[in-house]
Amino acid sequence: MNHRKPRTSTVAKTAVSLGVAAGAGLAMTASTASATTGSGIFHDVATAVDLAHSRADRTHVSQFDETFRIHEYGPSIAVTANNRATAESVGCSPYAPCRSIALSFQIVTTSGRNARLINTTNISHAMNEHCARCETFAGSYQFVVATPRAFTLSGQARSELTRLNRRAAALQSSRLPIDRIRRSADEIAGEIKTILDREAARAPRGGGSDPLADFNPTVTMHRHVR
């Protein structure tokens, strides 16, 4: 069985890794790209790309791929977040059907006057090709936390998210039917949303000298399953 952590691509002049939780595969990244505005103030430009891709065939009958990433950005003039999950089952026998599962969980935090203008893409794709009775499931879950002022997740939230990552990764060894896998992934996503809602509730509110940054923190969840 294959459990591969795909790369996360971050476009920036300066990239800072916040570390990987031991034994959990929970990656937390932050990046900045300096761009000078007319006022001489420096802002950030960043792109987060995450992909889970699983392909099962006669040689690799049971395949699983899961990624769980956190991207924390400060005040930004432009943030793009792309999250995808793709699962394929190809050419397996009806007497020995394939099983292919891909799950991608992406969390992005950003702040400032443009925080709510983040460009997001969240897509999943599941395909059975000449594969009768094969089980194929792709789930893509994306969470965007937009705050008016700079904000970072608490240590408690990171620990809780690490545990949820372990639960998602543990589905690799599960022989539950696909509908139960989907339900488990949805439950994990729901718990992520609860954690982020709690974190946003403690985030600094807007106001001050910038009226465009006067808004309440928000958490937006995108779900796409196939």
HELIX and SHEET records of a PDB file:
HELIX    1   1 ALA A  115  LEU A  117  5                                   3    
HELIX    2   2 GLY A  155  ALA A  170  1                                  16    
HELIX    3   3 LEU A  171  SER A  173  5                                   3    
HELIX    4   4 ILE A  178  ARG A  202  1                                  25    
HELIX    5   5 PRO A  211  ALA A  213  5                                   3    
SHEET    1   A 3 SER A   9  THR A  10  0                                        
SHEET    2   A 3 PHE A  42  ALA A  56 -1                                        
SHEET    3   A 3 ALA A  35  THR A  36 -1                                        
SHEET    1   B 5 SER A   9  THR A  10  0                                        
SHEET    2   B 5 PHE A  42  ALA A  56 -1                                        
SHEET    3   B 5 SER A  62  VAL A  90  1                                        
SHEET    4   B 5 ALA A  27  THR A  32  1                                        
SHEET    5   B 5 THR A  14  VAL A  20 -1                                        
SHEET    1   C 6 SER A   9  THR A  10  0                                        
SHEET    2   C 6 PHE A  42  ALA A  56 -1                                        
SHEET    3   C 6 SER A  62  VAL A  90  1                                        
SHEET    4   C 6 ARG A  99  SER A 111  1                                        
SHEET    5   C 6 GLU A 135  THR A 147  1                                        
SHEET    6   C 6 THR A 218  VAL A 225 -1                                        
SHEET    1   D 4 SER A   9  THR A  10  0                                        
SHEET    2   D 4 PHE A  42  ALA A  56 -1                                        
SHEET    3   D 4 SER A  62  VAL A  90  1                                        
SHEET    4   D 4 ASN A 119  GLU A 129  1                                        
END                                                                             
